[in-house]
């Protein structure tokens, strides 16, 4: 609850004749905080050096500050990076675009309007969209655009593809 105050002036009718008395009082009112938002379905799509490398779907709590939400996204990205890199490593850059859409739109993923998702104002816009919708029928799509040094990305992807070939080969022997 956030307090707000009002100033009210009251004229004293009982003051002696020819004199007026004015009493100023401050009234503090408490306005209720908005109710907490429900858990939101998040689908995060990982795009590393321009290649879509997968996605993850989970429920997230948006009842937090932007920096906390950003750290949560960073934890989802970390496993997608080459082993020795973090999102803070030299040459690594991460940016986001978001779309808050119906489940049907999320399934089709065509002609979506992607919005910037870089700061507190963008996060505030998302929270307003969530407040003004039926969250259970909506999905938050986030595209994580991750740039890593090319040599790190190519080596990591080649080793993943090679291990997939070995598994594929073993399955059909």
C-alpha positions in Angstrom: 0.0 0.0 0.0 1.2 3.4 -0.9 0.3 6.4 1.3 -0.9 9.6 -0.3 -1.9 12.8 1.5 -4.4 15.5 1.0 -4.6 18.9 2.7 -7.9 20.1 3.9 -8.8 23.5 5.3 -11.6 23.9 7.9 -13.1 27.3 8.7 -13.8 27.6 12.4 -17.4 29.0 12.9 -16.9 29.3 16.6 -14.2 32.0 16.4 -14.9 35.3 18.1 -16.8 37.9 16.1 -14.6 39.8 13.7 -12.0 37.1 13.7 -11.8 34.1 11.6 -9.9 31.0 12.4 -8.6 28.5 9.8 -7.4 25.1 10.8 -5.4 23.1 8.3 -5.3 19.4 8.7 -3.5 16.7 6.6 -5.4 13.6 5.8 -3.3 10.6 4.8 -5.0 8.0 2.6 -3.7 4.6 1.8 -4.2 3.5 -1.8 -3.9 -0.3 -2.3 -1.1 -1.7 -4.4 -2.2 -3.5 -7.5 -2.7 -7.3 -7.0 0.3 -9.5 -7.9 0.4 -10.8 -11.4 0.0 -14.5 -12.0 2.8 -16.7 -13.3 3.3 -16.2 -17.1 4.1 -18.8 -19.7 7.5 -17.8 -21.2 8.8 -19.3 -24.4 12.4 -18.2 -24.9 13.9 -18.7 -28.4 17.7 -18.8 -28.5 19.3 -17.3 -31.6 23.1 -17.5 -31.6 25.0 -15.7 -34.3 21.9 -15.6 -36.4 21.1 -19.3 -36.1 18.1 -20.5 -34.1 19.5 -23.1 -31.6 16.4 -24.1 -29.7 13.9 -22.8 -27.3 12.7 -23.4 -23.7 9.2 -23.1 -22.3 8.5 -22.5 -18.6 6.4 -20.4 -16.2 8.0 -17.3 -14.8 7.1 -14.8 -12.1 7.0 -11.2 -13.4 6.4 -9.7 -9.9 9.9 -8.4 -9.7 12.1 -5.6 -10.8 13.5 -5.5 -14.3 17.0 -6.3 -13.3 15.9 -9.4 -11.4 13.9 -10.6 -14.5 16.9 -9.9 -16.7 19.1 -12.1 -14.4 16.4 -14.8 -14.7 16.7 -14.7 -18.5 20.5 -14.8 -18.2 20.3 -18.1 -16.3 18.3 -19.6 -19.1 20.9 -18.4 -21.7 24.0 -19.6 -19.8 23.5 -23.3 -20.8 23.3 -22.3 -24.5 26.7 -20.6 -24.5 30.0 -22.4 -25.3 31.3 -23.8 -22.0 33.9 -21.2 -21.2 31.8 -18.2 -22.0 29.3 -16.2 -19.9 27.0 -13.4 -21.0 29.6 -11.0 -19.5 32.5 -12.4 -21.5 34.3 -10.2 -24.1 32.7 -10.5 -27.5 29.4 -11.8 -26.1 26.4 -9.6 -26.7 22.8 -10.4 -25.7 19.6 -8.5 -26.7 16.0 -9.3 -26.5 12.7 -8.8 -28.5 9.4 -9.8 -27.0 5.8 -10.5 -28.1 3.0 -11.0 -25.7 0.5 -13.1 -27.7 -2.4 -15.5 -27.5 -1.6 -19.2 -27.3 -3.0 -19.5 -30.9 -0.6 -16.8 -32.2 2.3 -18.4 -30.3 1.5 -21.8 -32.1 1.6 -20.2 -35.5 4.3 -17.5 -34.9 3.5 -15.7 -38.1 3.3 -11.9 -38.5 4.0 -11.2 -34.8 4.8 -7.7 -33.6 8.1 -7.9 -31.9 8.8 -5.1 -29.4 12.1 -4.0 -27.9 12.9 -5.5 -24.5 15.9 -3.6 -23.2 15.1 -1.5 -20.2 12.7 -0.7 -17.4 10.3 1.1 -19.7 10.0 -1.9 -22.0 9.4 -4.1 -18.9 6.8 -1.7 -17.6 5.0 -1.9 -21.0 5.0 -5.7 -20.7 3.5 -5.6 -17.2 0.8 -3.3 -18.3 -0.1 -5.6 -21.2 -0.2 -8.5 -18.7 -2.5 -6.6 -16.3 -4.9 -5.8 -19.2 -5.2 -9.3 -20.5 -6.3 -12.7 -19.3 -2.9 -14.1 -18.6 -3.9 -17.8 -18.7 -4.7 -17.4 -22.4 -1.5 -15.6 -23.3 2.2 -16.4 -23.8 5.3 -14.3 -23.5 7.6 -15.0 -26.4 11.2 -13.7 -26.0 13.8 -13.9 -28.7 17.3 -13.9 -27.2 19.7 -12.6 -29.8 23.1 -13.9 -28.7 26.3 -13.0 -30.4 29.5 -14.9 -29.4 32.9 -14.9 -31.1 32.6 -17.0 -34.2 35.4 -19.4 -33.4 33.8 -20.3 -30.1 30.3 -20.8 -31.7 31.6 -22.9 -34.6 33.6 -25.3 -32.4 30.7 -25.7 -30.0 28.1 -26.4 -32.7 30.4 -28.8 -34.6 31.0 -30.9 -31.4 27.2 -31.0 -30.8 26.5 -32.1 -34.3 29.2 -34.7 -34.1 27.7 -36.1 -30.9 24.2 -36.1 -32.4 25.6 -38.2 -35.4 27.1 -40.7 -33.0 23.8 -41.1 -31.1 21.8 -41.3 -34.4 24.3 -44.0 -35.7 24.0 -46.0 -32.5 20.2 -45.9 -32.5 20.1 -47.5 -36.0 22.8 -50.2 -35.7 
